[in-house]
Amino acid sequence: MLTRRTMLSAMVAAAIGTQLAPLGALAQTGGGKRRLPWRNWSGSQQCFPESRKAPASVAELQELLASTRGIVRPVGAGHSFTPLVPTDHTIVSLSRLSGVVDHDDEKLQATIMAGTRLGEIGQPLSEQGQALINMPDIDAQSLAGCLATATHGTGAGLSCLSAYVTGLQLVTADGTLVDCDAQNNPEVFEAARVSLGSLGVITQVRMQNQATYRLRRETVWREFDEILEIAQDMADAHRNFEFYYIPFSGMGFTDAHDLTDEPISSTEKLDSNEGAMELKTARDWLSWSPGLRELILGSYARTVPDEITIERSWKNYTSERNVRFNEMEYHLPRETGLQALKEIRDALESQHHEVFFPIEVRFVKGDDMWLSPFYKRDSISIAVHRYFEEDFQPYFQTIEPILQKYQGRPHWGKLNTLNGEQLRALYPRWDDFAAVRRELDPHGRFLNDYLHGLFG
């Protein structure tokens, strides 16, 4: 019996009749000392830091910052595509500052160390009867990295992860430990919830959670025009809702989550990592004929059955991403996002036959955090991707002006070309953030070249 994967390969064949690749030197010599490279997940960012540190305690981190000279950049899981980390001075990993360390049963809050990976939060919280209110979709990210970049899941009534922070602790450049929340150091708190790691090194976070819950996740393949017609209503009708468009197929799929008491179960599921490589194969063999490519991919997509998964929230939200890519994502006003998507699809399919990664579209509730891309507006997030071994720049250069035309704000961890003055125009509280940043870090110890261009 043919599997769906072999079925698609057979269709494509009939129609025509993960290790990271090395990027430059593995090490370099500077001042007589051999330096090992740091690279992000996709390989698009790299540096040769003079020093790498992984403190085992907050006290050790304080001593490190007080005694270190030069630029210091905290590093999480390396899932940001923007140059937030690269420095030739010191990078600090929080991987040893990990775990759920305290919880409040009455308030449904928990204190979590900043280096904890998202995939390591669900089970410990569940044992305390709690769960994160929402989650993004990559389980390898560190908590501090998610918060620093306003990383988000999806849900028209749900904000990005940073909005659920009720308090946090950070260490400044001179080793001072600062605790802050809405009552204690409130301006620092407002700035620190989304800070790009430019104020200090966050060590722990107090999160507002909810009681454990299950989600019923339903994935349905649909024609693109149908998705556009129903997307706004589906976003309002479901707790979590997003959709994907498959280039050169005329098809996409909706993904909706709702609270349920049903027992845990799952129908047969397509593997998203295998699916990405199947789309690459179709691109490799059929890019010469977009019409034939759409006929094959569209016909295949119409044979894929609906998927239903009932699971604990944290297991339904996140997944492993084993196929590497580079990504650009902008957050647009909800009322104009789908119109922008139509233009993006047209530009993609008329100019970039080399693209095969799906376009991802999510919904996010507005908030009031100073550097949140969702500041004071409900948003539609549109993300485009390019396979990590291929040049992303031509495609992104075509799409970015469309995203900017509709007043989009870029995801802080995703590739974009905006400079400090352009970003300042998009954020009403930019100068307030910059003032707090200067007060906490007057000598720019946490500003690498990229961040210095934004705030220096």
PyMOL commands that set and color helices and strands:
alter all, ss='L'
color gray80, all
select helices_A, chain A and resi 4-15+58-67+118-120+122-127+143-148+161-164+186-192+224-237+272-286+290-301+313-317+337-351+393-405+420-426+430-440+449-455
alter helices_A, ss='H'
color red, helices_A
select strands_A, chain A and resi 28-30+33-35+38-39+46-47+51-53+72-75+90-93+100-104+109-113+130-132+165-171+177-181+201-211+214-223+240-246+251-260+265-266+307-312+325-333+359-364+379-387+409-410
alter strands_A, ss='S'
color yellow, strands_A
deselect
rebuild
show_as cartoon
